Amino acid sequence: MATKALNMKWDASELEEIKEVAKVFHMTITEFFKEAAKDKLSEMKNDPFYRLTHNVEDASEEETKELLNKISELSDDDLTITSSKTITV
C-alpha cells in the first residue's frame, strides 16, 4: 500500500489536547488521526446525501441543485429502505 505525507496546521491548544488523549490510549498522533478519519469517513459514506449523490458526477449545475433540493425535502421515513431486489446481468 502506498502512503503519502500530509501537512496540517492545528490550533496549538487543540493539538495539545489531542496529544494528551492519544497518550492516555497509548496511540501515536498519526494513529489517532487515522482512526478519527476512518470513523468520520464511514459516518459520511452512510449519510443519505452521500449515498444518493456520490455516483452523480456528470450532472450539470442545474441538475445538481435540483437533486439537492429534492434530497433536502426527504424525511427519515422517505429514506428508509423498505425492500431491495438484486438483478444479475
Biopython code that builds the backbone (N, CA, C, O; Angstrom):
import numpy as np
from Bio.PDB.StructureBuilder import StructureBuilder

atoms = [
    (1, "MET", "N", (0.844, -1.174, 0.000)),
    (1, "MET", "CA", (0.000, 0.000, 0.000)),
    (1, "MET", "C", (0.892, 1.241, 0.000)),
    (1, "MET", "O", (1.794, 1.369, 0.828)),
    (2, "ALA", "N", (0.636, 2.130, -0.913)),
    (2, "ALA", "CA", (1.396, 3.371, -0.982)),
    (2, "ALA", "C", (0.913, 4.335, 0.094)),
    (2, "ALA", "O", (-0.271, 4.368, 0.431)),
    (3, "THR", "N", (1.830, 5.105, 0.618)),
    (3, "THR", "CA", (1.470, 6.103, 1.618)),
    (3, "THR", "C", (1.930, 7.476, 1.143)),
    (3, "THR", "O", (2.874, 7.596, 0.362)),
    (4, "LYS", "N", (1.248, 8.498, 1.625)),
    (4, "LYS", "CA", (1.604, 9.874, 1.308)),
    (4, "LYS", "C", (1.634, 10.672, 2.602)),
    (4, "LYS", "O", (0.926, 10.356, 3.558)),
    (5, "ALA", "N", (2.445, 11.687, 2.621)),
    (5, "ALA", "CA", (2.527, 12.561, 3.787)),
    (5, "ALA", "C", (1.489, 13.669, 3.650)),
    (5, "ALA", "O", (1.143, 14.080, 2.542)),
    (6, "LEU", "N", (1.003, 14.141, 4.788)),
    (6, "LEU", "CA", (0.016, 15.215, 4.821)),
    (6, "LEU", "C", (0.447, 16.216, 5.871)),
    (6, "LEU", "O", (0.734, 15.849, 7.010)),
    (7, "ASN", "N", (0.492, 17.467, 5.491)),
    (7, "ASN", "CA", (0.876, 18.520, 6.424)),
    (7, "ASN", "C", (-0.383, 19.273, 6.830)),
    (7, "ASN", "O", (-1.106, 19.781, 5.973)),
    (8, "MET", "N", (-0.653, 19.348, 8.142)),
    (8, "MET", "CA", (-1.857, 20.025, 8.627)),
    (8, "MET", "C", (-1.458, 21.048, 9.677)),
    (8, "MET", "O", (-0.491, 20.862, 10.416)),
    (9, "LYS", "N", (-2.217, 22.126, 9.728)),
    (9, "LYS", "CA", (-1.994, 23.138, 10.755)),
    (9, "LYS", "C", (-3.169, 23.089, 11.721)),
    (9, "LYS", "O", (-4.328, 23.061, 11.308)),
    (10, "TRP", "N", (-2.852, 23.078, 13.021)),
    (10, "TRP", "CA", (-3.863, 22.997, 14.064)),
    (10, "TRP", "C", (-3.623, 24.087, 15.082)),
    (10, "TRP", "O", (-2.494, 24.540, 15.267)),
    (11, "ASP", "N", (-4.668, 24.498, 15.731)),
    (11, "ASP", "CA", (-4.558, 25.397, 16.864)),
    (11, "ASP", "C", (-3.721, 24.676, 17.923)),
    (11, "ASP", "O", (-3.948, 23.498, 18.199)),
    (12, "ALA", "N", (-2.759, 25.378, 18.510)),
    (12, "ALA", "CA", (-1.819, 24.749, 19.444)),
    (12, "ALA", "C", (-2.530, 24.095, 20.629)),
    (12, "ALA", "O", (-2.147, 23.000, 21.042)),
    (13, "SER", "N", (-3.546, 24.737, 21.177)),
    (13, "SER", "CA", (-4.236, 24.156, 22.340)),
    (13, "SER", "C", (-5.024, 22.909, 21.950)),
    (13, "SER", "O", (-5.086, 21.948, 22.717)),
    (14, "GLU", "N", (-5.627, 22.919, 20.759)),
    (14, "GLU", "CA", (-6.359, 21.724, 20.296)),
    (14, "GLU", "C", (-5.397, 20.569, 20.073)),
    (14, "GLU", "O", (-5.694, 19.431, 20.436)),
    (15, "LEU", "N", (-4.247, 20.855, 19.478)),
    (15, "LEU", "CA", (-3.264, 19.804, 19.219)),
    (15, "LEU", "C", (-2.726, 19.233, 20.527)),
    (15, "LEU", "O", (-2.492, 18.029, 20.632)),
    (16, "GLU", "N", (-2.534, 20.084, 21.507)),
    (16, "GLU", "CA", (-2.065, 19.616, 22.812)),
    (16, "GLU", "C", (-3.097, 18.690, 23.454)),
    (16, "GLU", "O", (-2.742, 17.678, 24.059)),
    (17, "GLU", "N", (-4.369, 19.044, 23.319)),
    (17, "GLU", "CA", (-5.438, 18.195, 23.858)),
    (17, "GLU", "C", (-5.459, 16.844, 23.146)),
    (17, "GLU", "O", (-5.636, 15.808, 23.787)),
    (18, "ILE", "N", (-5.281, 16.850, 21.842)),
    (18, "ILE", "CA", (-5.238, 15.598, 21.066)),
    (18, "ILE", "C", (-4.056, 14.746, 21.520)),
    (18, "ILE", "O", (-4.196, 13.535, 21.692)),
    (19, "LYS", "N", (-2.902, 15.363, 21.712)),
    (19, "LYS", "CA", (-1.722, 14.628, 22.183)),
    (19, "LYS", "C", (-1.983, 13.964, 23.524)),
    (19, "LYS", "O", (-1.623, 12.806, 23.730)),
    (20, "GLU", "N", (-2.614, 14.702, 24.440)),
    (20, "GLU", "CA", (-2.903, 14.164, 25.772)),
    (20, "GLU", "C", (-3.839, 12.962, 25.699)),
    (20, "GLU", "O", (-3.606, 11.949, 26.359)),
    (21, "VAL", "N", (-4.891, 13.072, 24.901)),
    (21, "VAL", "CA", (-5.848, 11.964, 24.770)),
    (21, "VAL", "C", (-5.179, 10.764, 24.107)),
    (21, "VAL", "O", (-5.346, 9.633, 24.566)),
    (22, "ALA", "N", (-4.433, 10.994, 23.046)),
    (22, "ALA", "CA", (-3.748, 9.900, 22.354)),
    (22, "ALA", "C", (-2.784, 9.193, 23.303)),
    (22, "ALA", "O", (-2.674, 7.967, 23.279)),
    (23, "LYS", "N", (-2.088, 9.959, 24.133)),
    (23, "LYS", "CA", (-1.121, 9.373, 25.072)),
    (23, "LYS", "C", (-1.809, 8.446, 26.067)),
    (23, "LYS", "O", (-1.288, 7.374, 26.377)),
    (24, "VAL", "N", (-2.975, 8.849, 26.569)),
    (24, "VAL", "CA", (-3.720, 8.025, 27.526)),
    (24, "VAL", "C", (-4.065, 6.668, 26.914)),
    (24, "VAL", "O", (-4.050, 5.648, 27.602)),
    (25, "PHE", "N", (-4.376, 6.665, 25.621)),
    (25, "PHE", "CA", (-4.751, 5.431, 24.934)),
    (25, "PHE", "C", (-3.568, 4.751, 24.245)),
    (25, "PHE", "O", (-3.751, 3.844, 23.433)),
    (26, "HIS", "N", (-2.352, 5.198, 24.578)),
    (26, "HIS", "CA", (-1.114, 4.620, 24.023)),
    (26, "HIS", "C", (-1.153, 4.621, 22.495)),
    (26, "HIS", "O", (-0.830, 3.624, 21.850)),
    (27, "MET", "N", (-1.553, 5.756, 21.934)),
    (27, "MET", "CA", (-1.630, 5.912, 20.482)),
    (27, "MET", "C", (-0.664, 7.016, 20.050)),
    (27, "MET", "O", (-0.397, 7.959, 20.795)),
    (28, "THR", "N", (-0.159, 6.876, 18.852)),
    (28, "THR", "CA", (0.573, 7.994, 18.268)),
    (28, "THR", "C", (-0.457, 8.993, 17.740)),
    (28, "THR", "O", (-1.631, 8.655, 17.581)),
    (29, "ILE", "N", (-0.025, 10.194, 17.475)),
    (29, "ILE", "CA", (-0.938, 11.185, 16.908)),
    (29, "ILE", "C", (-1.403, 10.727, 15.526)),
    (29, "ILE", "O", (-2.552, 10.951, 15.146)),
    (30, "THR", "N", (-0.514, 10.090, 14.783)),
    (30, "THR", "CA", (-0.889, 9.567, 13.465)),
    (30, "THR", "C", (-1.995, 8.528, 13.600)),
    (30, "THR", "O", (-2.970, 8.564, 12.849)),
    (31, "GLU", "N", (-1.856, 7.604, 14.547)),
    (31, "GLU", "CA", (-2.895, 6.597, 14.766)),
    (31, "GLU", "C", (-4.214, 7.256, 15.160)),
    (31, "GLU", "O", (-5.282, 6.853, 14.698)),
    (32, "PHE", "N", (-4.128, 8.274, 16.021)),
    (32, "PHE", "CA", (-5.326, 8.994, 16.444)),
    (32, "PHE", "C", (-6.056, 9.589, 15.234)),
    (32, "PHE", "O", (-7.266, 9.418, 15.085)),
    (33, "PHE", "N", (-5.307, 10.287, 14.373)),
    (33, "PHE", "CA", (-5.933, 10.922, 13.215)),
    (33, "PHE", "C", (-6.444, 9.895, 12.200)),
    (33, "PHE", "O", (-7.502, 10.092, 11.603)),
    (34, "LYS", "N", (-5.705, 8.810, 12.002)),
    (34, "LYS", "CA", (-6.161, 7.769, 11.080)),
    (34, "LYS", "C", (-7.474, 7.160, 11.549)),
    (34, "LYS", "O", (-8.399, 6.971, 10.758)),
    (35, "GLU", "N", (-7.550, 6.852, 12.853)),
    (35, "GLU", "CA", (-8.771, 6.256, 13.401)),
    (35, "GLU", "C", (-9.938, 7.240, 13.322)),
    (35, "GLU", "O", (-11.051, 6.863, 12.954)),
    (36, "ALA", "N", (-9.680, 8.498, 13.668)),
    (36, "ALA", "CA", (-10.731, 9.516, 13.610)),
    (36, "ALA", "C", (-11.211, 9.716, 12.172)),
    (36, "ALA", "O", (-12.410, 9.838, 11.925)),
    (37, "ALA", "N", (-10.277, 9.750, 11.236)),
    (37, "ALA", "CA", (-10.647, 9.939, 9.832)),
    (37, "ALA", "C", (-11.436, 8.742, 9.310)),
    (37, "ALA", "O", (-12.400, 8.909, 8.564)),
    (38, "LYS", "N", (-11.028, 7.537, 9.702)),
    (38, "LYS", "CA", (-11.743, 6.323, 9.271)),
    (38, "LYS", "C", (-13.177, 6.334, 9.799)),
    (38, "LYS", "O", (-14.112, 6.002, 9.071)),
    (39, "ASP", "N", (-13.346, 6.715, 11.066)),
    (39, "ASP", "CA", (-14.687, 6.781, 11.660)),
    (39, "ASP", "C", (-15.543, 7.833, 10.954)),
    (39, "ASP", "O", (-16.704, 7.575, 10.635)),
    (40, "LYS", "N", (-14.982, 9.006, 10.711)),
    (40, "LYS", "CA", (-15.724, 10.091, 10.062)),
    (40, "LYS", "C", (-16.064, 9.709, 8.620)),
    (40, "LYS", "O", (-17.169, 9.989, 8.154)),
    (41, "LEU", "N", (-15.140, 9.083, 7.919)),
    (41, "LEU", "CA", (-15.382, 8.656, 6.542)),
    (41, "LEU", "C", (-16.526, 7.653, 6.483)),
    (41, "LEU", "O", (-17.393, 7.747, 5.614)),
    (42, "SER", "N", (-16.532, 6.702, 7.396)),
    (42, "SER", "CA", (-17.608, 5.713, 7.451)),
    (42, "SER", "C", (-18.946, 6.394, 7.718)),
    (42, "SER", "O", (-19.945, 6.088, 7.067)),
    (43, "GLU", "N", (-18.963, 7.318, 8.677)),
    (43, "GLU", "CA", (-20.188, 8.060, 9.001)),
    (43, "GLU", "C", (-20.701, 8.836, 7.786)),
    (43, "GLU", "O", (-21.895, 8.811, 7.488)),
    (44, "MET", "N", (-19.810, 9.513, 7.101)),
    (44, "MET", "CA", (-20.227, 10.332, 5.958)),
    (44, "MET", "C", (-20.680, 9.467, 4.780)),
    (44, "MET", "O", (-21.612, 9.842, 4.069)),
    (45, "LYS", "N", (-20.036, 8.319, 4.561)),
    (45, "LYS", "CA", (-20.438, 7.447, 3.464)),
    (45, "LYS", "C", (-21.799, 6.812, 3.711)),
    (45, "LYS", "O", (-22.477, 6.414, 2.763)),
    (46, "ASN", "N", (-22.207, 6.713, 4.975)),
    (46, "ASN", "CA", (-23.525, 6.176, 5.300)),
    (46, "ASN", "C", (-24.611, 7.243, 5.283)),
    (46, "ASN", "O", (-25.795, 6.927, 5.397)),
    (47, "ASP", "N", (-24.222, 8.483, 5.143)),
    (47, "ASP", "CA", (-25.186, 9.581, 5.100)),
    (47, "ASP", "C", (-26.023, 9.474, 3.823)),
    (47, "ASP", "O", (-25.472, 9.239, 2.747)),
    (48, "PRO", "N", (-27.342, 9.641, 3.926)),
    (48, "PRO", "CA", (-28.192, 9.545, 2.735)),
    (48, "PRO", "C", (-27.775, 10.501, 1.615)),
    (48, "PRO", "O", (-27.873, 10.146, 0.441)),
    (49, "PHE", "N", (-27.320, 11.687, 1.952)),
    (49, "PHE", "CA", (-26.872, 12.636, 0.927)),
    (49, "PHE", "C", (-25.753, 12.035, 0.092)),
    (49, "PHE", "O", (-25.793, 12.098, -1.137)),
    (50, "TYR", "N", (-24.766, 11.459, 0.740)),
    (50, "TYR", "CA", (-23.651, 10.842, 0.018)),
    (50, "TYR", "C", (-24.133, 9.673, -0.828)),
    (50, "TYR", "O", (-23.797, 9.560, -2.007)),
    (51, "ARG", "N", (-24.927, 8.805, -0.206)),
    (51, "ARG", "CA", (-25.385, 7.609, -0.922)),
    (51, "ARG", "C", (-26.212, 7.958, -2.147)),
    (51, "ARG", "O", (-26.190, 7.228, -3.138)),
    (52, "LEU", "N", (-26.941, 9.065, -2.093)),
    (52, "LEU", "CA", (-27.776, 9.443, -3.228)),
    (52, "LEU", "C", (-27.042, 10.263, -4.280)),
    (52, "LEU", "O", (-27.531, 10.395, -5.402)),
    (53, "THR", "N", (-25.888, 10.814, -3.948)),
    (53, "THR", "CA", (-25.226, 11.706, -4.894)),
    (53, "THR", "C", (-23.834, 11.285, -5.328)),
    (53, "THR", "O", (-23.320, 11.851, -6.292)),
    (54, "HIS", "N", (-23.197, 10.330, -4.677)),
    (54, "HIS", "CA", (-21.796, 10.052, -4.991)),
    (54, "HIS", "C", (-21.567, 9.509, -6.398)),
    (54, "HIS", "O", (-20.446, 9.598, -6.899)),
    (55, "ASN", "N", (-22.565, 8.961, -7.044)),
    (55, "ASN", "CA", (-22.400, 8.460, -8.414)),
    (55, "ASN", "C", (-22.848, 9.464, -9.470)),
    (55, "ASN", "O", (-22.851, 9.150, -10.660)),
    (56, "VAL", "N", (-23.220, 10.650, -9.050)),
    (56, "VAL", "CA", (-23.736, 11.654, -9.983)),
    (56, "VAL", "C", (-22.614, 12.644, -10.279)),
    (56, "VAL", "O", (-22.610, 13.758, -9.756)),
    (57, "GLU", "N", (-21.666, 12.239, -11.116)),
    (57, "GLU", "CA", (-20.513, 13.075, -11.409)),
    (57, "GLU", "C", (-20.722, 13.956, -12.642)),
    (57, "GLU", "O", (-20.101, 15.013, -12.755)),
    (58, "ASP", "N", (-21.579, 13.540, -13.556)),
    (58, "ASP", "CA", (-21.730, 14.264, -14.806)),
    (58, "ASP", "C", (-22.946, 15.182, -14.820)),
    (58, "ASP", "O", (-23.346, 15.658, -15.882)),
    (59, "ALA", "N", (-23.528, 15.432, -13.675)),
    (59, "ALA", "CA", (-24.714, 16.287, -13.612)),
    (59, "ALA", "C", (-24.312, 17.752, -13.805)),
    (59, "ALA", "O", (-23.258, 18.188, -13.344)),
    (60, "SER", "N", (-25.165, 18.488, -14.486)),
    (60, "SER", "CA", (-24.931, 19.920, -14.657)),
    (60, "SER", "C", (-25.182, 20.618, -13.329)),
    (60, "SER", "O", (-25.712, 20.013, -12.397)),
    (61, "GLU", "N", (-24.807, 21.883, -13.240)),
    (61, "GLU", "CA", (-25.039, 22.640, -12.006)),
    (61, "GLU", "C", (-26.529, 22.721, -11.701)),
    (61, "GLU", "O", (-26.933, 22.609, -10.544)),
    (62, "GLU", "N", (-27.347, 22.914, -12.732)),
    (62, "GLU", "CA", (-28.806, 22.988, -12.548)),
    (62, "GLU", "C", (-29.356, 21.654, -12.048)),
    (62, "GLU", "O", (-30.191, 21.621, -11.144)),
    (63, "GLU", "N", (-28.883, 20.550, -12.643)),
    (63, "GLU", "CA", (-29.337, 19.222, -12.213)),
    (63, "GLU", "C", (-28.908, 18.940, -10.779)),
    (63, "GLU", "O", (-29.664, 18.357, -10.001)),
    (64, "THR", "N", (-27.705, 19.352, -10.436)),
    (64, "THR", "CA", (-27.208, 19.150, -9.077)),
    (64, "THR", "C", (-28.058, 19.905, -8.068)),
    (64, "THR", "O", (-28.438, 19.349, -7.037)),
    (65, "LYS", "N", (-28.361, 21.163, -8.352)),
    (65, "LYS", "CA", (-29.208, 21.960, -7.453)),
    (65, "LYS", "C", (-30.578, 21.326, -7.290)),
    (65, "LYS", "O", (-31.111, 21.259, -6.182)),
    (66, "GLU", "N", (-31.149, 20.859, -8.401)),
    (66, "GLU", "CA", (-32.469, 20.228, -8.352)),
    (66, "GLU", "C", (-32.428, 18.975, -7.481)),
    (66, "GLU", "O", (-33.314, 18.753, -6.656)),
    (67, "LEU", "N", (-31.395, 18.163, -7.670)),
    (67, "LEU", "CA", (-31.247, 16.936, -6.896)),
    (67, "LEU", "C", (-31.077, 17.240, -5.405)),
    (67, "LEU", "O", (-31.696, 16.597, -4.558)),
    (68, "LEU", "N", (-30.235, 18.222, -5.098)),
    (68, "LEU", "CA", (-30.014, 18.582, -3.697)),
    (68, "LEU", "C", (-31.278, 19.114, -3.048)),
    (68, "LEU", "O", (-31.537, 18.827, -1.879)),
    (69, "ASN", "N", (-32.066, 19.879, -3.777)),
    (69, "ASN", "CA", (-33.343, 20.368, -3.242)),
    (69, "ASN", "C", (-34.283, 19.214, -2.940)),
    (69, "ASN", "O", (-34.930, 19.195, -1.893)),
    (70, "LYS", "N", (-34.360, 18.254, -3.848)),
    (70, "LYS", "CA", (-35.228, 17.084, -3.631)),
    (70, "LYS", "C", (-34.774, 16.287, -2.415)),
    (70, "LYS", "O", (-35.595, 15.855, -1.606)),
    (71, "ILE", "N", (-33.465, 16.096, -2.291)),
    (71, "ILE", "CA", (-32.934, 15.317, -1.178)),
    (71, "ILE", "C", (-33.211, 16.013, 0.148)),
    (71, "ILE", "O", (-33.595, 15.365, 1.122)),
    (72, "SER", "N", (-33.019, 17.324, 0.191)),
    (72, "SER", "CA", (-33.213, 18.049, 1.456)),
    (72, "SER", "C", (-34.664, 18.024, 1.917)),
    (72, "SER", "O", (-34.937, 18.242, 3.098)),
    (73, "GLU", "N", (-35.598, 17.762, 1.009)),
    (73, "GLU", "CA", (-37.014, 17.705, 1.356)),
    (73, "GLU", "C", (-37.437, 16.335, 1.890)),
    (73, "GLU", "O", (-38.540, 16.198, 2.420)),
    (74, "LEU", "N", (-36.578, 15.319, 1.758)),
    (74, "LEU", "CA", (-36.930, 13.969, 2.179)),
    (74, "LEU", "C", (-36.909, 13.833, 3.694)),
    (74, "LEU", "O", (-36.052, 14.412, 4.361)),
    (75, "SER", "N", (-37.844, 13.074, 4.231)),
    (75, "SER", "CA", (-37.878, 12.795, 5.666)),
    (75, "SER", "C", (-37.106, 11.498, 5.927)),
    (75, "SER", "O", (-36.712, 10.802, 4.991)),
    (76, "ASP", "N", (-36.897, 11.186, 7.193)),
    (76, "ASP", "CA", (-36.234, 9.923, 7.539)),
    (76, "ASP", "C", (-37.042, 8.731, 7.032)),
    (76, "ASP", "O", (-36.473, 7.726, 6.607)),
    (77, "ASP", "N", (-38.370, 8.846, 7.078)),
    (77, "ASP", "CA", (-39.222, 7.769, 6.565)),
    (77, "ASP", "C", (-39.020, 7.581, 5.065)),
    (77, "ASP", "O", (-39.006, 6.454, 4.571)),
    (78, "ASP", "N", (-38.863, 8.687, 4.345)),
    (78, "ASP", "CA", (-38.630, 8.601, 2.895)),
    (78, "ASP", "C", (-37.326, 7.877, 2.591)),
    (78, "ASP", "O", (-37.211, 7.201, 1.569)),
    (79, "LEU", "N", (-36.350, 8.016, 3.471)),
    (79, "LEU", "CA", (-35.027, 7.449, 3.231)),
    (79, "LEU", "C", (-34.879, 6.029, 3.748)),
    (79, "LEU", "O", (-33.832, 5.413, 3.548)),
    (80, "THR", "N", (-35.898, 5.490, 4.408)),
    (80, "THR", "CA", (-35.848, 4.136, 4.910)),
    (80, "THR", "C", (-36.008, 3.151, 3.760)),
    (80, "THR", "O", (-36.911, 3.290, 2.936)),
    (81, "ILE", "N", (-35.139, 2.170, 3.710)),
    (81, "ILE", "CA", (-35.211, 1.145, 2.664)),
    (81, "ILE", "C", (-36.294, 0.158, 3.075)),
    (81, "ILE", "O", (-36.194, -0.478, 4.124)),
    (82, "THR", "N", (-37.336, 0.028, 2.243)),
    (82, "THR", "CA", (-38.438, -0.864, 2.578)),
    (82, "THR", "C", (-38.308, -2.223, 1.903)),
    (82, "THR", "O", (-38.862, -3.213, 2.382)),
    (83, "SER", "N", (-37.580, -2.273, 0.796)),
    (83, "SER", "CA", (-37.329, -3.543, 0.134)),
    (83, "SER", "C", (-36.128, -3.379, -0.779)),
    (83, "SER", "O", (-35.723, -2.265, -1.112)),
    (84, "SER", "N", (-35.575, -4.502, -1.172)),
    (84, "SER", "CA", (-34.466, -4.468, -2.123)),
    (84, "SER", "C", (-34.582, -5.661, -3.060)),
    (84, "SER", "O", (-35.183, -6.680, -2.718)),
    (85, "LYS", "N", (-34.003, -5.522, -4.236)),
    (85, "LYS", "CA", (-34.066, -6.565, -5.233)),
    (85, "LYS", "C", (-32.728, -6.624, -5.942)),
    (85, "LYS", "O", (-32.176, -5.585, -6.303)),
    (86, "THR", "N", (-32.202, -7.810, -6.146)),
    (86, "THR", "CA", (-30.937, -7.987, -6.837)),
    (86, "THR", "C", (-31.220, -8.524, -8.235)),
    (86, "THR", "O", (-31.955, -9.496, -8.407)),
    (87, "ILE", "N", (-30.635, -7.887, -9.206)),
    (87, "ILE", "CA", (-30.788, -8.329, -10.592)),
    (87, "ILE", "C", (-29.384, -8.685, -11.106)),
    (87, "ILE", "O", (-28.482, -7.847, -11.108)),
    (88, "THR", "N", (-29.220, -9.919, -11.532)),
    (88, "THR", "CA", (-27.940, -10.362, -12.064)),
    (88, "THR", "C", (-27.984, -10.258, -13.579)),
    (88, "THR", "O", (-28.900, -10.754, -14.235)),
    (89, "VAL", "N", (-26.970, -9.601, -14.109)),
    (89, "VAL", "CA", (-26.908, -9.408, -15.576)),
    (89, "VAL", "C", (-25.822, -10.257, -16.143)),
    (89, "VAL", "O", (-25.600, -10.247, -17.354)),
]
sb = StructureBuilder()
sb.init_structure("model")
sb.init_model(0)
sb.init_chain("A")
sb.init_seg("    ")
for serial, (resi, resn, name, xyz) in enumerate(atoms, 1):
    if name == "N":
        sb.init_residue(resn, " ", resi, " ")
    sb.init_atom(name, np.array(xyz, "f"), 0.0, 1.0, " ", f" {name:<3s}", serial, name[0])
structure = sb.get_structure()
